[in-house]
């Protein structure tokens, strides 16, 4: 039998192998421990501030608090614009897994218009995911209840109580007040940090002009919340500064009287206190309700307003451009007296037309048979065109322009409302620049009766009439009466701003013109004599008609067969009481035809409302 020698164990080799593994493991542990320690040092020491900040941001956030918008009142304290509590449905995109699915689910709970969803998607594209975005405004009680029951199943859905702008009198005074609307993308680019959290801004009128005063200063709240976004506590809070309240010079009672008197006819009324420049009424018809514009009017409803032939969105009182017609005659007549071209006793024979030398064209008077011999007083009283054709020709366009410029024609008054038109007071220089043509004598004639290139707004006519009532004293028109601090209730009043005085006009000439305009109303041959019936005060006024459609040389004005929009505009300017003027007014009724029969009665109703109403 053969025997084999087997070596079962090499203790030396195993000892060496074990030792090497122990050493390697120990080194590996040391290396990993060093890495861990270094990482801990990096996190806990070197990057302590950075990660502390991140940690705080995960549980602490700063929420902006938009300020309550200031209120708007009329001069007697009637609220014209207020803030009413309202509930808004808002979504936080960051907390929503699928916006489309959530929108469908919300539509199954409450009724949401497609226009609201379309607007929300547009806003969603230009805002950050963590920002709360409104989906539907003015939720009713039933909608709030339905959403509240399901809110725990709808992550990212919030129901917020907010103050929403509201105009309690609807369309009354809308062209003066304006309205607020949601901030659009263009406006957002120009806003500062005071608008963080603010969703609405003034779009036009007083709301826009005094946006800075009405808006206020934004506040903030530092809150601590859990992982689900639930607010645990308020760490710090700085309340917002409410916007200032504004009292307007407008008298709601007179404003309502003006709009009612216009009876929804296209036109405008501007009433001003000539002694202070305060706008008592500023009416433009037709009107519209501003409330649907606050949160975005539906497209179909907006197009109906924008495309209407009556242009209810257009502020005729401030932006309208109309030939002043015969309402310019007192100013041209005063110029004639100042330049000694005519005197109180000077007479011009009116045969019903006027012709320039070597010209066959006949410049017609409104009275085809003529007025006969006319003094300046009679020519204003009966609005004789031929008298003013001849007077304008003798004055010349240069003197007419120079004199009337002193009454602020062709300028912006500087009223505190956006969009005022400049108007046109024509001159040789103006025509050369605007038309690249020379001035012709015939243009001087029609300028003398307020036609041709003459263009004024109702505001400018009222302002210039106020200067006439003041014997040349110019006081800037304004709508803001006072600002009121919301917290301390302190009132800051706006003082009348005197701009100057018409120089070198003789008092006797002023008196003559006052008497002439007084006869327009208070004489049996005056063109506005009907409004003197039952009047408890004296009115100085002037009627006017502004031609819209040109009549050929041998044609007659055919009222019955002429389309409505081609008929003459009706105008009237006046001030009262004559001995101590408290109101100067201009009225224009588009296509109204008769200044004395249509425009003047409107002015009488407005003046009655102001002068015979309750004490100021």
C-alpha positions in Angstrom: 0.0 0.0 0.0 1.2 3.4 -1.1 1.0 6.4 1.4 0.5 10.1 0.3 1.6 13.1 2.4 -1.2 15.8 2.4 -0.6 19.3 3.7 -3.8 20.4 5.4 -3.1 24.0 6.5 -0.5 26.8 6.0 -0.7 28.9 9.1 1.9 31.3 8.0 0.3 32.1 4.7 -3.1 32.5 6.2 -1.7 34.8 8.9 -0.1 37.0 6.3 -3.3 37.1 4.1 -5.5 37.9 7.1 -3.1 40.7 8.2 -3.1 42.3 4.7 -6.9 42.2 4.6 -7.2 43.8 8.0 -4.8 46.5 7.1 -6.7 47.2 3.8 -10.0 47.2 5.5 -8.7 49.5 8.2 -7.3 51.9 5.5 -10.6 51.8 3.6 -12.5 52.5 6.8 -10.1 55.4 7.6 -10.5 56.8 4.1 -14.3 56.6 4.2 -14.3 58.1 7.6 -12.1 60.9 6.4 -14.5 61.5 3.5 -17.5 61.5 5.8 -15.8 63.8 8.2 -14.7 66.2 5.4 -18.2 66.1 4.0 -19.7 66.8 7.3 -17.3 69.7 7.8 -18.2 71.0 4.4 -21.9 70.8 5.1 -21.9 71.9 8.7 -19.2 74.4 8.7 -18.2 75.7 5.2 -21.7 75.6 3.7 -23.6 76.2 6.9 -25.1 79.6 5.8 -26.1 78.4 2.4 -28.0 75.3 3.6 -29.5 77.1 6.5 -31.0 79.6 4.0 -32.3 76.8 1.8 -33.9 75.1 4.8 -35.5 78.3 6.0 -37.0 78.9 2.5 -38.5 75.4 2.5 -40.6 76.3 5.5 -40.7 80.1 5.6 -42.0 82.2 2.8 -42.8 85.9 2.3 -46.3 86.7 1.0 -47.1 90.2 -0.3 -50.2 92.0 0.9 -51.7 94.3 -1.7 -53.1 97.6 -0.3 -56.8 98.4 -0.4 -57.5 100.9 -3.2 -58.6 104.4 -2.2 -62.2 105.3 -2.6 -63.6 108.0 -4.9 -66.4 110.4 -3.8 -68.2 113.3 -5.4 -67.9 116.8 -3.8 -70.8 116.0 -1.4 -69.4 112.7 -0.2 -71.4 110.3 -2.4 -69.4 107.2 -3.1 -68.6 106.9 -6.8 -66.0 104.0 -6.6 -65.8 101.5 -3.7 -64.2 98.1 -2.8 -66.6 95.3 -2.0 -65.6 91.9 -0.4 -65.6 89.1 -3.0 -64.4 85.5 -3.3 -61.9 84.4 -6.0 -60.9 80.9 -7.1 -57.1 80.8 -7.5 -54.7 78.0 -8.5 -51.1 77.4 -7.6 -49.6 75.6 -10.6 -46.6 74.3 -8.6 -48.9 72.2 -6.4 -50.9 70.7 -9.3 -49.9 67.5 -11.0 -52.0 68.0 -14.1 -53.6 71.4 -14.7 -55.9 70.1 -17.5 -57.4 67.3 -15.3 -57.9 69.7 -12.4 -59.7 72.2 -14.7 -62.1 69.5 -15.8 -62.7 68.5 -12.2 -63.4 72.1 -11.2 -65.9 72.5 -14.1 -67.8 69.5 -12.8 -68.1 71.2 -9.4 -69.0 74.8 -10.5 -69.7 76.6 -13.8 -66.5 78.1 -15.3 -66.7 80.0 -18.6 -64.4 79.1 -21.4 -63.3 82.7 -21.5 -62.1 82.4 -17.9 -60.1 79.2 -18.7 -58.6 80.9 -21.8 -57.5 83.9 -19.8 -56.1 81.7 -17.1 -53.9 79.8 -19.6 -52.5 83.0 -21.0 -51.7 84.3 -17.5 -50.2 80.9 -16.6 -47.6 81.1 -19.5 -46.1 84.4 -18.2 -46.1 83.7 -14.5 -44.0 81.5 -12.2 -45.3 78.2 -11.1 -45.4 79.1 -7.4 -47.5 82.2 -7.9 -51.2 81.9 -7.1 -53.3 82.7 -10.3 -57.0 83.7 -10.4 -59.3 81.4 -12.4 -62.7 82.8 -11.5 -63.9 86.0 -9.8 -66.9 86.9 -7.7 -67.8 83.4 -6.6 -71.3 83.2 -5.1 -72.1 81.5 -1.7 -73.1 78.2 -3.3 -69.9 78.0 -5.4 -67.8 78.7 -2.3 -69.6 76.0 -0.4 -69.2 73.4 -3.1 -65.5 74.1 -3.5 -64.9 74.2 0.2 -66.3 70.7 0.7 -64.0 69.3 -2.0 -60.9 71.5 -1.3 -59.0 68.8 0.6 -59.1 66.7 -2.5 -57.9 69.5 -4.8 -54.3 70.3 -4.2 -53.3 73.7 -5.4 -56.8 75.1 -5.2 -57.4 78.2 -3.0 -60.5 80.3 -2.3 -59.4 83.8 -1.4 -61.4 86.7 0.0 -60.4 89.9 -1.7 -61.7 93.5 -2.1 -63.0 94.0 -5.6 -63.6 97.4 -7.3 -67.3 98.4 -7.7 -69.0 101.4 -9.2 -72.4 101.7 -7.3 -73.9 104.2 -9.8 -73.0 102.1 -12.8 -72.6 104.2 -15.9 -73.1 107.6 -14.3 -69.9 109.7 -14.7 -68.0 106.8 -16.2 -66.1 109.0 -18.7 -64.8 111.1 -15.8 -64.2 108.2 -13.4 -62.8 105.7 -15.8 -62.4 102.2 -14.4 -59.8 99.7 -13.2 -59.0 96.4 -15.0 -56.6 93.5 -14.6 -52.9 94.3 -15.2 -51.8 93.2 -18.7 -48.4 92.1 -19.8 -47.4 95.5 -21.2 -48.3 97.3 -18.0 -46.6 94.7 -15.9 -43.2 95.6 -17.4 -43.4 99.2 -16.3 -44.6 98.6 -12.7 -42.4 98.7 -9.6 -42.3 96.5 -6.5 -45.3 98.3 -4.9 -47.4 96.3 -7.3 -46.3 92.8 -6.1 -49.6 91.0 -5.4 -51.7 93.7 -7.1 -53.9 92.4 -9.8 -55.7 95.6 -11.0 -54.7 99.0 -12.2 -56.5 102.2 -13.4 -57.2 102.0 -17.1 -58.5 105.5 -17.9 -60.2 108.6 -16.3 -59.5 109.6 -12.7 -58.7 105.9 -11.9 -55.7 106.1 -14.2 -54.6 109.7 -13.7 -54.4 109.3 -9.9 -53.3 105.7 -10.0 -50.3 106.4 -7.7 -52.4 108.1 -5.0 -55.2 105.5 -5.2 -53.0 102.4 -5.2 -51.2 102.8 -1.9 -48.1 100.8 -0.7 -47.7 97.1 -0.6 -47.2 95.2 2.7 -45.8 91.7 3.4 -46.3 88.7 5.7 -43.6 86.3 6.7 -45.2 82.9 7.3 -44.1 79.4 8.4 -45.8 76.5 6.6 -45.5 72.7 6.6 -44.6 70.4 3.7 -48.2 70.5 2.5 -48.2 74.2 2.3 -50.5 74.7 5.3 -49.7 77.9 7.2 -48.5 77.2 10.7 -47.8 80.7 12.0 -47.1 84.3 11.1 -43.5 85.2 11.9 -43.5 88.8 10.9 -46.0 91.2 9.3 -45.8 94.7 7.8 -49.3 95.9 6.9 -49.9 97.7 3.6 -50.6 101.4 3.4 -54.1 101.9 1.9 -54.5 104.2 -1.1 -55.7 107.7 -0.6 -59.4 108.6 -1.0 -60.2 111.2 -3.7 -63.0 113.7 -3.5 -63.9 115.0 -6.9 -65.3 118.4 -7.9 -68.2 116.7 -9.7 -71.6 117.0 -8.1 -73.4 113.6 -8.6 -76.8 115.3 -8.7 -75.7 117.7 -11.5 -73.9 114.9 -13.3 -77.1 112.8 -13.3 -79.1 115.8 -14.5 -76.7 116.3 -17.5 -76.8 112.7 -18.6 -80.6 112.6 -18.2 -81.0 115.8 -20.2 -78.9 114.4 -23.1 -81.4 111.5 -23.2 -78.9 109.1 -24.6 -78.3 111.2 -27.7 -74.7 111.4 -28.9 -73.2 114.4 -27.4 -71.5 116.0 -24.4 -72.0 118.4 -21.5 -69.2 120.1 -19.6 -70.0 122.4 -16.6 -67.3 124.3 -14.8 -67.2 126.8 -11.9 -65.4 129.7 -13.6 -64.2 131.1 -10.3 -62.4 128.0 -9.2 -61.9 125.8 -12.3 -63.8 123.0 -10.6 -65.6 120.6 -13.1 -69.2 120.3 -11.8 -70.3 117.8 -14.5 -68.5 116.0 -17.3 -70.9 114.0 -19.4 -70.4 112.1 -22.6 -73.2 110.1 -24.2 -73.9 107.3 -24.8 -72.4 105.7 -21.7 -71.4 102.2 -20.6 -71.3 100.2 -17.3 -67.7 100.0 -16.1 -68.3 97.1 -13.7 -67.9 94.3 -16.3 -64.5 95.7 -17.2 -63.0 95.3 -13.7 -62.3 91.5 -14.2 -62.3 91.4 -17.9 -65.4 91.9 -20.1 -66.3 89.1 -22.4 -65.1 89.5 -26.0 -68.6 89.5 -27.6 -69.8 92.2 -25.2 -66.7 94.3 -25.7 -67.0 94.1 -29.5 -70.6 95.3 -29.3 -69.4 98.4 -27.5 -66.3 99.0 -29.6 -68.1 98.5 -32.9 -71.2 100.5 -32.1 -71.9 103.5 -34.4 -72.6 105.5 -31.2 -69.1 104.9 -29.8 -70.1 104.7 -26.1 -66.4 104.0 -25.2 -65.4 107.4 -26.6 -65.1 110.3 -24.3 -66.6 113.1 -26.4 -66.4 115.7 -23.6 -62.6 115.6 -23.5 -61.5 113.9 -26.8 -64.3 115.1 -29.1 -63.3 117.4 -31.9 -66.1 119.6 -33.2 -66.4 122.9 -35.2 -67.6 125.4 -32.6 -69.9 127.1 -35.1 -71.5 130.4 -33.9 -70.4 129.9 -30.3 -67.1 131.5 -31.5 -68.9 134.7 -32.5 -68.7 136.5 -29.1 -64.9 136.0 -29.2 -64.6 137.3 -32.8 -66.9 140.2 -31.9 -64.8 141.1 -28.9 -61.7 141.0 -31.1 -63.4 143.4 -33.5 -64.1 145.9 -30.7 -60.6 145.6 -29.3 -58.9 146.3 -32.6 -61.4 149.2 -33.3 -62.7 147.5 -36.4 -66.3 147.8 -35.1 -68.1 149.8 -32.4 -71.3 149.2 -30.5 -73.2 151.4 -32.9 -71.6 150.1 -36.1 -74.1 148.5 -38.5 -73.7 146.0 -41.4 -76.4 145.2 -43.8 -77.3 141.5 -44.1 -79.0 140.6 -47.4 -78.7 136.8 -46.7 -75.3 136.3 -48.3 -71.8 137.8 -48.6 -69.5 137.9 -51.6 -65.8 138.6 -51.9 -64.7 141.1 -54.6 -64.3 139.4 -58.0 -65.7 136.1 -56.6 -69.1 134.7 -57.7 -69.2 132.4 -54.6 -72.0 133.4 -52.2 -71.3 132.8 -48.5 -74.8 132.2 -47.2 -76.5 133.3 -44.0 -78.5 130.8 -42.1 -81.5 133.1 -42.7 -82.0 133.0 -46.5 -83.9 136.4 -46.6 -81.2 138.2 -44.5 -81.4 140.1 -41.2 -81.2 143.7 -42.5 -79.1 146.3 -40.7 -77.3 144.7 -37.8 -75.3 146.1 -34.9 -72.8 143.7 -33.2 -75.2 143.2 -30.3 -78.0 142.3 -32.7 -75.7 140.1 -34.8 -74.8 138.0 -31.7 -78.4 138.0 -30.4 -79.7 136.7 -33.7 -76.5 134.9 -34.8 -76.2 136.8 -38.1 -73.5 135.1 -40.3 -73.1 137.9 -42.8 -72.1 140.3 -40.1 -69.3 138.1 -39.0 -68.2 137.3 -42.5 -67.5 141.0 -43.1 -66.1 141.5 -39.6 -63.7 138.5 -40.0 -62.5 139.8 -43.4 -61.7 143.2 -41.9 -60.0 141.7 -38.9 -57.9 139.2 -41.0 -56.9 135.8 -39.9 -53.7 137.0 -38.2 -55.6 139.2 -35.7 -58.4 136.6 -35.2 -55.8 134.0 -34.3 -53.8 136.3 -32.1 -56.8 137.4 -30.1 -58.6 134.0 -29.7 -55.3 132.3 -28.7 -55.6 134.3 -25.5 -58.7 132.3 -24.6 -56.8 129.0 -24.7 -58.4 127.8 -28.0 -56.3 125.2 -29.7 -54.5 124.2 -26.5 -54.9 121.5 -23.9 -56.3 122.9 -20.7 -54.2 120.6 -18.6 -57.2 119.0 -16.8 -56.4 116.0 -14.6 -57.7 113.3 -16.9 -55.9 111.4 -19.7 -56.4 111.8 -23.4 -57.5 115.5 -23.7 -57.4 116.6 -27.3 -55.6 119.8 -28.4 -58.1 121.2 -30.9 -57.3 123.5 -33.7 -57.2 127.3 -33.8 -56.3 127.8 -37.5 -53.7 130.3 -38.7 -51.5 130.8 -41.7 -48.6 129.0 -40.1 -50.8 126.1 -39.0 -52.2 125.6 -42.5 -48.7 125.8 -44.1 -47.4 123.1 -41.7 -50.5 120.9 -41.7 -51.7 121.3 -45.3 -48.6 122.7 -47.1 -50.9 125.3 -48.6 -51.4 129.1 -48.4 -54.2 130.8 -46.6 -57.2 132.0 -48.7 -59.6 134.9 -47.9 -62.6 132.6 -48.1 -61.2 130.6 -45.2 -61.0 133.8 -43.1 -64.8 134.3 -43.6 -65.8 130.9 -42.4 -63.3 131.0 -39.5 -65.3 134.1 -38.3 -68.4 131.9 -37.8 -66.5 129.0 -36.2 -66.5 126.8 -39.2 -63.6 125.7 -41.6 -60.6 124.4 -39.8 -61.8 125.4 -36.3 -62.0 122.3 -34.1 -62.7 122.4 -30.3 -63.6 119.9 -27.6 -66.7 120.6 -25.3 -64.2 120.9 -22.5 -62.3 123.7 -24.3 -65.5 125.5 -25.1 -66.6 125.4 -21.5 -63.2 126.6 -20.3 -63.0 129.5 -22.7 -66.6 130.5 -21.8 -65.5 130.5 -18.2 -62.6 132.9 -19.1 -65.2 135.1 -20.8 -67.4 135.0 -17.7 -64.3 135.9 -15.6 -63.5 139.0 -17.7 -60.3 137.3 -18.8 -59.1 135.5 -15.7 -57.8 132.0 -16.6 -58.1 129.2 -14.0 -57.1 125.7 -14.9 -60.0 123.2 -15.0 -59.6 120.3 -12.6 -61.6 117.2 -11.3 -59.8 116.5 -8.0 -61.2 118.4 -5.1 -59.2 116.8 -2.2 -57.1 113.8 -1.2 -57.8 112.1 2.0 -55.3 109.9 4.0 -57.1 106.6 4.7 -55.5 106.1 8.1 -55.5 109.6 9.6 -58.4 111.0 7.6 -56.4 114.2 6.9 -57.7 116.2 3.9 -55.4 117.8 1.3 -57.3 120.3 -0.8 -56.4 121.3 -4.3 -56.1 125.1 -4.7 -57.3 126.8 -7.8 -54.5 127.3 -10.3 -54.5 130.8 -11.9 -52.8 130.6 -15.3 -53.0 134.3 -16.2 -55.3 136.9 -17.6 -56.4 138.1 -21.0 -54.5 141.4 -21.3 -55.6 144.8 -22.5 -59.3 144.2 -23.0 -61.4 147.3 -22.1 -64.0 146.8 -19.4 -66.6 148.5 -21.6 -66.0 145.9 -24.3 -66.4 143.1 -21.8 -69.6 144.7 -20.6 -70.9 145.1 -24.2 -70.3 141.4 -24.9 -72.0 140.3 -21.7 -75.0 142.4 -22.6 -75.0 140.9 -26.1 -74.9 137.3 -24.8 -77.6 138.2 -22.2 -79.9 139.2 -25.1 -79.4 135.8 -26.7 -81.4 134.4 -23.9 -83.4 137.2 -22.4 -84.9 139.0 -25.4 -87.8 138.2 -27.7 -85.5 137.9 -30.7 -82.7 135.9 -29.1 -81.9 132.5 -30.5 -82.1 130.9 -27.1 -85.1 132.9 -25.8 -87.1 129.8 -24.9 -84.8 128.8 -22.0 -85.4 132.1 -20.3 -89.0 131.2 -19.5 -89.3 130.7 -15.7 -85.6 131.3 -15.1 -84.8 132.5 -11.6 -81.4 133.9 -12.7 -79.9 135.7 -15.6 -78.1 133.6 -18.3 -75.5 134.9 -20.8 -75.3 132.4 -23.7 -74.6 131.8 -27.4 -76.2 129.2 -29.7 -74.4 127.5 -32.5 -74.8 125.0 -35.3 -71.8 123.2 -36.8 -72.1 122.0 -40.4 -71.3 118.3 -40.9 -72.3 117.9 -44.5 -71.2 120.4 -47.2 -74.1 122.0 -49.2 -73.4 122.9 -52.8 -73.7 126.6 -53.8 -77.2 126.5 -55.1 -78.6 123.7 -52.9 -80.8 124.1 -49.8 -80.4 122.3 -46.5 -83.0 119.5 -46.9 -83.6 118.4 -43.3 -86.2 115.7 -44.2 -84.2 113.9 -46.7 -80.8 114.2 -45.1 -79.5 111.1 -43.2 -79.3 111.6 -39.5 -75.5 111.4 -39.2 -75.1 114.1 -41.8 -77.3 116.7 -40.0 -75.7 119.7 -38.3 -74.5 119.5 -34.8 -76.3 121.6 -32.2 -74.2 123.7 -29.7 -74.7 126.1 -26.8 -72.4 127.9 -24.4 -73.5 129.9 -21.4 -72.7 131.1 -17.9 -74.9 132.1 -15.0 -75.8 134.0 -12.9 -74.5 136.9 -15.0 -73.7 139.1 -12.1 -71.8 136.4 -10.2 -71.0 133.5 -12.5 -71.0 130.1 -10.7 -71.3 127.9 -13.7 -70.0 128.0 -17.3 -71.3 125.3 -19.6 -70.9 123.9 -23.1 -73.4 121.5 -24.7 -73.0 119.7 -28.0 -75.6 117.3 -29.4 -74.3 115.5 -32.5 -76.7 116.0 -35.5 -79.1 117.9 -33.2 -79.4 120.7 -35.8 -80.7 123.5 -33.5 -78.5 125.1 -30.9 -81.4 127.1 -29.4 -84.0 124.3 -29.7 -82.0 121.3 -28.6 -78.7 122.2 -26.9 -79.8 125.2 -24.9 -82.7 123.4 -23.0 -80.1 120.8 -21.9 -77.9 123.6 -20.5 -80.9 125.1 -18.7 -81.6 121.8 -16.9 -78.0 121.4 -15.8 -77.8 125.0 -14.6 -81.0 124.6 -12.6 -79.7 121.4 -11.0 -76.6 123.3 -9.9 -77.9 126.8 -9.0 -81.3 125.8 -7.6 -80.4 122.5 -6.0 -79.3 122.0 -2.4 -76.6 124.3 -1.0 -72.9 123.4 -1.7 
